[in-house]
Amino acid sequence: MITDLLMILLVAFLAFLFWQQRRQSEIARTAISRHCEQLNLQLLSTSLLKYQFKLPDGRFQFHALYQFEFSARGDDYYQGQLIMIGFKAAKFMLPPYRIVDSEY
């Protein structure tokens, strides 16, 4: 009887964690898409890279690291990263990329 209740609670907790991770992924995708639009970049793909406890600046905080690919000219691609702390986009990290001159 008690093991059945514990199993139901465990399944409900795992479903809750999955639902929260999906919500975070949707928010990250929206933030990455908006950031690429602001920089006139073409977004190619996004993915969850990993979860970490240590931020790049050395502080300890649980966060998710998302990786995305973008193109600046259409015939190239670059990989950027986004740090998500909870449901907030904390920091974008983009490599140097070629800027398209729209006058030509």
N, CA, C and O atoms as CSV, one atom per row, in Angstrom:
chain,resi,resn,atom,element,x,y,z
A,1,MET,N,N,0.827,-1.188,0.000
A,1,MET,CA,C,0.000,0.000,0.000
A,1,MET,C,C,0.875,1.258,0.000
A,1,MET,O,O,0.692,2.143,-0.835
A,2,ILE,N,N,1.819,1.333,0.932
A,2,ILE,CA,C,2.684,2.513,1.004
A,2,ILE,C,C,3.648,2.562,-0.182
A,2,ILE,O,O,3.978,3.645,-0.665
A,3,THR,N,N,4.102,1.402,-0.654
A,3,THR,CA,C,4.996,1.392,-1.823
A,3,THR,C,C,4.263,1.857,-3.071
A,3,THR,O,O,4.853,2.508,-3.934
A,4,ASP,N,N,2.987,1.531,-3.171
A,4,ASP,CA,C,2.197,2.015,-4.310
A,4,ASP,C,C,2.093,3.533,-4.280
A,4,ASP,O,O,2.223,4.196,-5.309
A,5,LEU,N,N,1.860,4.070,-3.100
A,5,LEU,CA,C,1.768,5.520,-2.950
A,5,LEU,C,C,3.102,6.190,-3.279
A,5,LEU,O,O,3.128,7.224,-3.946
A,6,LEU,N,N,4.209,5.605,-2.816
A,6,LEU,CA,C,5.529,6.156,-3.113
A,6,LEU,C,C,5.841,6.087,-4.606
A,6,LEU,O,O,6.437,7.010,-5.161
A,7,MET,N,N,5.447,5.010,-5.247
A,7,MET,CA,C,5.669,4.886,-6.696
A,7,MET,C,C,4.858,5.926,-7.461
A,7,MET,O,O,5.356,6.511,-8.423
A,8,ILE,N,N,3.628,6.162,-7.050
A,8,ILE,CA,C,2.794,7.181,-7.705
A,8,ILE,C,C,3.406,8.563,-7.518
A,8,ILE,O,O,3.445,9.360,-8.455
A,9,LEU,N,N,3.883,8.848,-6.312
A,9,LEU,CA,C,4.533,10.136,-6.051
A,9,LEU,C,C,5.819,10.288,-6.863
A,9,LEU,O,O,6.108,11.373,-7.367
A,10,LEU,N,N,6.581,9.223,-6.990
A,10,LEU,CA,C,7.807,9.265,-7.779
A,10,LEU,C,C,7.502,9.528,-9.254
A,10,LEU,O,O,8.161,10.349,-9.891
A,11,VAL,N,N,6.509,8.834,-9.789
A,11,VAL,CA,C,6.126,9.040,-11.194
A,11,VAL,C,C,5.614,10.460,-11.398
A,11,VAL,O,O,5.940,11.095,-12.401
A,12,ALA,N,N,4.816,10.964,-10.462
A,12,ALA,CA,C,4.304,12.334,-10.564
A,12,ALA,C,C,5.447,13.349,-10.498
A,12,ALA,O,O,5.433,14.342,-11.225
A,13,PHE,N,N,6.436,13.109,-9.634
A,13,PHE,CA,C,7.577,14.011,-9.523
A,13,PHE,C,C,8.412,14.006,-10.801
A,13,PHE,O,O,8.839,15.064,-11.264
A,14,LEU,N,N,8.648,12.828,-11.374
A,14,LEU,CA,C,9.398,12.738,-12.631
A,14,LEU,C,C,8.650,13.425,-13.773
A,14,LEU,O,O,9.265,14.083,-14.612
A,15,ALA,N,N,7.327,13.275,-13.805
A,15,ALA,CA,C,6.524,13.962,-14.827
A,15,ALA,C,C,6.620,15.476,-14.648
A,15,ALA,O,O,6.707,16.215,-15.629
A,16,PHE,N,N,6.603,15.935,-13.399
A,16,PHE,CA,C,6.740,17.366,-13.118
A,16,PHE,C,C,8.099,17.890,-13.585
A,16,PHE,O,O,8.173,18.955,-14.200
A,17,LEU,N,N,9.175,17.148,-13.297
A,17,LEU,CA,C,10.516,17.561,-13.742
A,17,LEU,C,C,10.602,17.620,-15.263
A,17,LEU,O,O,11.186,18.553,-15.815
A,18,PHE,N,N,10.030,16.638,-15.939
A,18,PHE,CA,C,10.023,16.630,-17.398
A,18,PHE,C,C,9.261,17.830,-17.940
A,18,PHE,O,O,9.714,18.476,-18.885
A,19,TRP,N,N,8.112,18.133,-17.355
A,19,TRP,CA,C,7.296,19.263,-17.794
A,19,TRP,C,C,8.048,20.585,-17.590
A,19,TRP,O,O,7.991,21.463,-18.451
A,20,GLN,N,N,8.740,20.734,-16.477
A,20,GLN,CA,C,9.502,21.954,-16.220
A,20,GLN,C,C,10.681,22.089,-17.185
A,20,GLN,O,O,10.998,23.193,-17.628
A,21,GLN,N,N,11.330,20.969,-17.512
A,21,GLN,CA,C,12.443,21.017,-18.458
A,21,GLN,C,C,11.946,21.404,-19.840
A,21,GLN,O,O,12.614,22.168,-20.537
A,22,ARG,N,N,10.797,20.899,-20.251
A,22,ARG,CA,C,10.221,21.264,-21.548
A,22,ARG,C,C,9.869,22.754,-21.563
A,22,ARG,O,O,10.093,23.438,-22.561
A,23,ARG,N,N,9.323,23.247,-20.463
A,23,ARG,CA,C,8.985,24.673,-20.375
A,23,ARG,C,C,10.238,25.534,-20.494
A,23,ARG,O,O,10.238,26.545,-21.197
A,24,GLN,N,N,11.302,25.133,-19.808
A,24,GLN,CA,C,12.556,25.866,-19.879
A,24,GLN,C,C,13.115,25.830,-21.305
A,24,GLN,O,O,13.635,26.837,-21.787
A,25,SER,N,N,13.016,24.698,-21.974
A,25,SER,CA,C,13.509,24.590,-23.349
A,25,SER,C,C,12.744,25.511,-24.300
A,25,SER,O,O,13.339,26.116,-25.191
A,26,GLU,N,N,11.440,25.617,-24.113
A,26,GLU,CA,C,10.647,26.519,-24.954
A,26,GLU,C,C,11.022,27.980,-24.713
A,26,GLU,O,O,11.107,28.766,-25.657
A,27,ILE,N,N,11.243,28.337,-23.464
A,27,ILE,CA,C,11.651,29.714,-23.141
A,27,ILE,C,C,13.035,29.989,-23.720
A,27,ILE,O,O,13.280,31.074,-24.249
A,28,ALA,N,N,13.939,29.021,-23.626
A,28,ALA,CA,C,15.287,29.190,-24.183
A,28,ALA,C,C,15.220,29.353,-25.696
A,28,ALA,O,O,15.900,30.214,-26.255
A,29,ARG,N,N,14.419,28.546,-26.358
A,29,ARG,CA,C,14.280,28.646,-27.821
A,29,ARG,C,C,13.747,30.020,-28.223
A,29,ARG,O,O,14.229,30.613,-29.189
A,30,THR,N,N,12.770,30.524,-27.497
A,30,THR,CA,C,12.222,31.852,-27.785
A,30,THR,C,C,13.273,32.935,-27.565
A,30,THR,O,O,13.397,33.849,-28.380
A,31,ALA,N,N,14.030,32.844,-26.476
A,31,ALA,CA,C,15.064,33.846,-26.181
A,31,ALA,C,C,16.167,33.813,-27.235
A,31,ALA,O,O,16.638,34.864,-27.669
A,32,ILE,N,N,16.579,32.623,-27.647
A,32,ILE,CA,C,17.620,32.496,-28.673
A,32,ILE,C,C,17.121,33.048,-29.997
A,32,ILE,O,O,17.853,33.756,-30.689
A,33,SER,N,N,15.896,32.735,-30.352
A,33,SER,CA,C,15.317,33.234,-31.601
A,33,SER,C,C,15.235,34.763,-31.597
A,33,SER,O,O,15.560,35.406,-32.594
A,34,ARG,N,N,14.807,35.333,-30.491
A,34,ARG,CA,C,14.709,36.795,-30.383
A,34,ARG,C,C,16.094,37.437,-30.467
A,34,ARG,O,O,16.267,38.471,-31.112
A,35,HIS,N,N,17.076,36.819,-29.814
A,35,HIS,CA,C,18.440,37.357,-29.832
A,35,HIS,C,C,19.018,37.320,-31.246
A,35,HIS,O,O,19.675,38.269,-31.673
A,36,CYS,N,N,18.778,36.232,-31.970
A,36,CYS,CA,C,19.268,36.126,-33.349
A,36,CYS,C,C,18.580,37.143,-34.254
A,36,CYS,O,O,19.224,37.717,-35.133
A,37,GLU,N,N,17.285,37.376,-34.056
A,37,GLU,CA,C,16.577,38.385,-34.854
A,37,GLU,C,C,17.154,39.777,-34.613
A,37,GLU,O,O,17.298,40.559,-35.553
A,38,GLN,N,N,17.485,40.091,-33.361
A,38,GLN,CA,C,18.042,41.407,-33.041
A,38,GLN,C,C,19.393,41.615,-33.706
A,38,GLN,O,O,19.744,42.743,-34.053
A,39,LEU,N,N,20.156,40.542,-33.888
A,39,LEU,CA,C,21.483,40.634,-34.491
A,39,LEU,C,C,21.472,40.328,-35.990
A,39,LEU,O,O,22.530,40.246,-36.614
A,40,ASN,N,N,20.275,40.157,-36.571
A,40,ASN,CA,C,20.115,39.827,-37.992
A,40,ASN,C,C,20.849,38.538,-38.356
A,40,ASN,O,O,21.560,38.475,-39.360
A,41,LEU,N,N,20.666,37.520,-37.530
A,41,LEU,CA,C,21.268,36.217,-37.762
A,41,LEU,C,C,20.164,35.203,-38.049
A,41,LEU,O,O,19.030,35.355,-37.595
A,42,GLN,N,N,20.508,34.182,-38.798
A,42,GLN,CA,C,19.561,33.116,-39.095
A,42,GLN,C,C,19.795,31.974,-38.110
A,42,GLN,O,O,20.889,31.411,-38.057
A,43,LEU,N,N,18.775,31.635,-37.335
A,43,LEU,CA,C,18.871,30.545,-36.375
A,43,LEU,C,C,18.714,29.224,-37.105
A,43,LEU,O,O,17.761,29.038,-37.863
A,44,LEU,N,N,19.648,28.304,-36.880
A,44,LEU,CA,C,19.608,27.008,-37.555
A,44,LEU,C,C,19.069,25.904,-36.646
A,44,LEU,O,O,18.208,25.130,-37.064
A,45,SER,N,N,19.562,25.822,-35.419
A,45,SER,CA,C,19.091,24.775,-34.506
A,45,SER,C,C,19.424,25.140,-33.065
A,45,SER,O,O,20.307,25.956,-32.800
A,46,THR,N,N,18.701,24.523,-32.150
A,46,THR,CA,C,18.964,24.691,-30.725
A,46,THR,C,C,18.922,23.318,-30.065
A,46,THR,O,O,18.230,22.410,-30.526
A,47,SER,N,N,19.673,23.187,-28.983
A,47,SER,CA,C,19.643,21.930,-28.225
A,47,SER,C,C,20.143,22.178,-26.806
A,47,SER,O,O,20.922,23.096,-26.548
A,48,LEU,N,N,19.674,21.337,-25.902
A,48,LEU,CA,C,20.160,21.363,-24.527
A,48,LEU,C,C,21.500,20.655,-24.504
A,48,LEU,O,O,21.596,19.487,-24.879
A,49,LEU,N,N,22.526,21.349,-24.069
A,49,LEU,CA,C,23.866,20.765,-24.040
A,49,LEU,C,C,24.081,19.966,-22.750
A,49,LEU,O,O,24.414,18.782,-22.796
A,50,LYS,N,N,23.887,20.628,-21.590
A,50,LYS,CA,C,24.069,19.935,-20.312
A,50,LYS,C,C,23.610,20.824,-19.168
A,50,LYS,O,O,23.354,22.016,-19.334
A,51,TYR,N,N,23.516,20.197,-18.000
A,51,TYR,CA,C,23.267,20.909,-16.758
A,51,TYR,C,C,24.581,20.981,-15.995
A,51,TYR,O,O,25.372,20.038,-16.005
A,52,GLN,N,N,24.804,22.115,-15.334
A,52,GLN,CA,C,26.037,22.305,-14.575
A,52,GLN,C,C,25.734,22.984,-13.244
A,52,GLN,O,O,24.672,23.578,-13.058
A,53,PHE,N,N,26.689,22.882,-12.326
A,53,PHE,CA,C,26.579,23.553,-11.039
A,53,PHE,C,C,27.460,24.796,-10.953
A,53,PHE,O,O,27.210,25.672,-10.125
A,54,LYS,N,N,28.486,24.883,-11.798
A,54,LYS,CA,C,29.434,25.998,-11.703
A,54,LYS,C,C,29.320,26.872,-12.941
A,54,LYS,O,O,29.436,26.389,-14.067
A,55,LEU,N,N,29.090,28.170,-12.722
A,55,LEU,CA,C,29.013,29.137,-13.811
A,55,LEU,C,C,30.413,29.424,-14.354
A,55,LEU,O,O,31.399,29.172,-13.662
A,56,PRO,N,N,30.520,29.948,-15.581
A,56,PRO,CA,C,31.844,30.261,-16.135
A,56,PRO,C,C,32.645,31.265,-15.301
A,56,PRO,O,O,33.875,31.257,-15.351
A,57,ASP,N,N,31.968,32.129,-14.535
A,57,ASP,CA,C,32.705,33.098,-13.709
A,57,ASP,C,C,33.143,32.517,-12.359
A,57,ASP,O,O,33.721,33.230,-11.539
A,58,GLY,N,N,32.873,31.224,-12.122
A,58,GLY,CA,C,33.354,30.566,-10.921
A,58,GLY,C,C,32.339,30.412,-9.808
A,58,GLY,O,O,32.581,29.672,-8.854
A,59,ARG,N,N,31.198,31.097,-9.908
A,59,ARG,CA,C,30.170,30.969,-8.875
A,59,ARG,C,C,29.457,29.625,-9.010
A,59,ARG,O,O,29.331,29.082,-10.108
A,60,PHE,N,N,29.000,29.105,-7.886
A,60,PHE,CA,C,28.260,27.853,-7.894
A,60,PHE,C,C,26.765,28.150,-7.949
A,60,PHE,O,O,26.197,28.728,-7.023
A,61,GLN,N,N,26.148,27.749,-9.037
A,61,GLN,CA,C,24.708,27.895,-9.203
A,61,GLN,C,C,24.251,26.896,-10.265
A,61,GLN,O,O,24.868,26.783,-11.324
A,62,PHE,N,N,23.182,26.181,-9.980
A,62,PHE,CA,C,22.663,25.202,-10.929
A,62,PHE,C,C,22.079,25.930,-12.135
A,62,PHE,O,O,21.272,26.848,-11.983
A,63,HIS,N,N,22.490,25.517,-13.335
A,63,HIS,CA,C,21.999,26.158,-14.543
A,63,HIS,C,C,22.020,25.169,-15.705
A,63,HIS,O,O,22.656,24.117,-15.638
A,64,ALA,N,N,21.317,25.530,-16.760
A,64,ALA,CA,C,21.291,24.718,-17.978
A,64,ALA,C,C,22.057,25.455,-19.058
A,64,ALA,O,O,21.976,26.679,-19.166
A,65,LEU,N,N,22.796,24.710,-19.852
A,65,LEU,CA,C,23.580,25.270,-20.938
A,65,LEU,C,C,22.971,24.798,-22.257
A,65,LEU,O,O,22.945,23.602,-22.546
A,66,TYR,N,N,22.486,25.745,-23.049
A,66,TYR,CA,C,21.903,25.444,-24.350
A,66,TYR,C,C,22.883,25.841,-25.436
A,66,TYR,O,O,23.554,26.869,-25.342
A,67,GLN,N,N,22.957,25.024,-26.454
A,67,GLN,CA,C,23.823,25.306,-27.599
A,67,GLN,C,C,22.930,25.573,-28.807
A,67,GLN,O,O,21.918,24.901,-29.004
A,68,PHE,N,N,23.316,26.560,-29.609
A,68,PHE,CA,C,22.546,26.844,-30.814
A,68,PHE,C,C,23.500,27.143,-31.961
A,68,PHE,O,O,24.623,27.605,-31.758
A,69,GLU,N,N,23.026,26.869,-33.163
A,69,GLU,CA,C,23.796,27.145,-34.374
A,69,GLU,C,C,23.090,28.262,-35.128
A,69,GLU,O,O,21.862,28.300,-35.212
A,70,PHE,N,N,23.887,29.163,-35.671
A,70,PHE,CA,C,23.325,30.278,-36.422
A,70,PHE,C,C,24.198,30.558,-37.627
A,70,PHE,O,O,25.347,30.124,-37.703
A,71,SER,N,N,23.628,31.291,-38.562
A,71,SER,CA,C,24.348,31.669,-39.767
A,71,SER,C,C,24.258,33.180,-39.929
A,71,SER,O,O,23.219,33.786,-39.667
A,72,ALA,N,N,25.355,33.774,-40.362
A,72,ALA,CA,C,25.367,35.217,-40.573
A,72,ALA,C,C,25.117,35.570,-42.033
A,72,ALA,O,O,24.461,36.569,-42.327
A,73,ARG,N,N,25.639,34.750,-42.954
A,73,ARG,CA,C,25.518,35.061,-44.378
A,73,ARG,C,C,24.688,34.044,-45.146
A,73,ARG,O,O,24.335,34.284,-46.301
A,74,GLY,N,N,24.376,32.933,-44.535
A,74,GLY,CA,C,23.603,31.909,-45.214
A,74,GLY,C,C,24.444,30.747,-45.708
A,74,GLY,O,O,23.920,29.651,-45.904
A,75,ASP,N,N,25.731,30.961,-45.912
A,75,ASP,CA,C,26.602,29.877,-46.370
A,75,ASP,C,C,27.631,29.487,-45.311
A,75,ASP,O,O,28.580,28.762,-45.609
A,76,ASP,N,N,27.454,29.956,-44.093
A,76,ASP,CA,C,28.364,29.626,-42.994
A,76,ASP,C,C,27.519,29.272,-41.769
A,76,ASP,O,O,26.306,29.480,-41.758
A,77,TYR,N,N,28.167,28.741,-40.755
A,77,TYR,CA,C,27.455,28.520,-39.502
A,77,TYR,C,C,28.423,28.624,-38.336
A,77,TYR,O,O,29.613,28.331,-38.449
A,78,TYR,N,N,27.868,29.051,-37.219
A,78,TYR,CA,C,28.621,29.227,-35.987
A,78,TYR,C,C,27.820,28.614,-34.844
A,78,TYR,O,O,26.609,28.423,-34.959
A,79,GLN,N,N,28.496,28.309,-33.752
A,79,GLN,CA,C,27.826,27.764,-32.576
A,79,GLN,C,C,27.931,28.746,-31.420
A,79,GLN,O,O,29.018,29.204,-31.066
A,80,GLY,N,N,26.791,29.057,-30.845
A,80,GLY,CA,C,26.736,29.905,-29.672
A,80,GLY,C,C,26.156,29.142,-28.504
A,80,GLY,O,O,25.670,28.023,-28.665
A,81,GLN,N,N,26.204,29.743,-27.329
A,81,GLN,CA,C,25.671,29.101,-26.135
A,81,GLN,C,C,24.847,30.096,-25.335
A,81,GLN,O,O,25.079,31.305,-25.376
A,82,LEU,N,N,23.886,29.559,-24.611
A,82,LEU,CA,C,23.032,30.346,-23.728
A,82,LEU,C,C,23.018,29.683,-22.366
A,82,LEU,O,O,22.837,28.470,-22.260
A,83,ILE,N,N,23.209,30.474,-21.326
A,83,ILE,CA,C,23.084,29.989,-19.953
A,83,ILE,C,C,21.696,30.364,-19.464
A,83,ILE,O,O,21.324,31.537,-19.457
A,84,MET,N,N,20.935,29.357,-19.054
A,84,MET,CA,C,19.601,29.567,-18.490
A,84,MET,C,C,19.660,29.247,-17.007
A,84,MET,O,O,20.026,28.138,-16.619
A,85,ILE,N,N,19.302,30.214,-16.183
A,85,ILE,CA,C,19.197,30.005,-14.743
A,85,ILE,C,C,17.710,30.018,-14.421
A,85,ILE,O,O,17.060,31.062,-14.456
A,86,GLY,N,N,17.195,28.860,-14.112
A,86,GLY,CA,C,15.751,28.737,-13.912
A,86,GLY,C,C,15.049,28.951,-15.242
A,86,GLY,O,O,15.334,28.260,-16.221
A,87,PHE,N,N,14.137,29.903,-15.274
A,87,PHE,CA,C,13.421,30.218,-16.507
A,87,PHE,C,C,13.875,31.558,-17.089
A,87,PHE,O,O,13.128,32.200,-17.828
A,88,LYS,N,N,15.096,31.980,-16.757
A,88,LYS,CA,C,15.610,33.269,-17.221
A,88,LYS,C,C,16.866,33.050,-18.054
A,88,LYS,O,O,17.769,32.313,-17.657
A,89,ALA,N,N,16.912,33.701,-19.215
A,89,ALA,CA,C,18.113,33.672,-20.046
A,89,ALA,C,C,19.141,34.592,-19.405
A,89,ALA,O,O,18.966,35.811,-19.385
A,90,ALA,N,N,20.205,34.012,-18.884
A,90,ALA,CA,C,21.177,34.787,-18.119
A,90,ALA,C,C,22.284,35.370,-18.989
A,90,ALA,O,O,22.647,36.534,-18.817
A,91,LYS,N,N,22.835,34.578,-19.929
A,91,LYS,CA,C,23.979,35.069,-20.694
A,91,LYS,C,C,24.077,34.352,-22.032
A,91,LYS,O,O,23.986,33.127,-22.112
A,92,PHE,N,N,24.267,35.148,-23.081
A,92,PHE,CA,C,24.540,34.611,-24.411
A,92,PHE,C,C,26.040,34.671,-24.661
A,92,PHE,O,O,26.693,35.657,-24.317
A,93,MET,N,N,26.580,33.628,-25.252
A,93,MET,CA,C,27.996,33.592,-25.610
A,93,MET,C,C,28.085,33.236,-27.091
A,93,MET,O,O,27.779,32.111,-27.484
A,94,LEU,N,N,28.505,34.203,-27.910
A,94,LEU,CA,C,28.620,34.002,-29.345
A,94,LEU,C,C,30.068,34.168,-29.774
A,94,LEU,O,O,30.776,35.032,-29.256
A,95,PRO,N,N,30.512,33.348,-30.714
A,95,PRO,CA,C,31.871,33.517,-31.230
A,95,PRO,C,C,31.910,34.689,-32.210
A,95,PRO,O,O,30.855,35.146,-32.649
A,96,PRO,N,N,33.086,35.182,-32.562
A,96,PRO,CA,C,33.165,36.210,-33.597
A,96,PRO,C,C,32.624,35.652,-34.912
A,96,PRO,O,O,32.933,34.521,-35.288
A,97,TYR,N,N,31.819,36.449,-35.602
A,97,TYR,CA,C,31.235,36.013,-36.864
A,97,TYR,C,C,31.260,37.173,-37.842
A,97,TYR,O,O,31.381,38.332,-37.444
A,98,ARG,N,N,31.145,36.855,-39.128
A,98,ARG,CA,C,31.151,37.893,-40.159
A,98,ARG,C,C,29.844,38.637,-40.158
A,98,ARG,O,O,28.772,38.038,-40.076
A,99,ILE,N,N,29.935,39.934,-40.249
A,99,ILE,CA,C,28.738,40.781,-40.288
A,99,ILE,C,C,28.366,41.013,-41.747
A,99,ILE,O,O,29.215,41.376,-42.561
A,100,VAL,N,N,27.109,40.806,-42.070
A,100,VAL,CA,C,26.636,40.989,-43.435
A,100,VAL,C,C,26.332,42.457,-43.654
A,100,VAL,O,O,25.601,43.069,-42.875
A,101,ASP,N,N,26.891,43.022,-44.715
A,101,ASP,CA,C,26.607,44.392,-45.081
A,101,ASP,C,C,25.397,44.383,-46.006
A,101,ASP,O,O,25.480,43.883,-47.128
A,102,SER,N,N,24.276,44.929,-45.549
A,102,SER,CA,C,23.032,44.853,-46.309
A,102,SER,C,C,22.938,45.900,-47.421
A,102,SER,O,O,21.936,45.932,-48.135
A,103,GLU,N,N,23.947,46.755,-47.592
A,103,GLU,CA,C,23.907,47.781,-48.638
A,103,GLU,C,C,24.179,47.218,-50.021
A,103,GLU,O,O,23.810,47.846,-51.013
A,104,TYR,N,N,24.808,46.066,-50.121
A,104,TYR,CA,C,25.152,45.517,-51.428
A,104,TYR,C,C,24.080,44.650,-51.975
A,104,TYR,O,O,24.221,44.111,-53.073
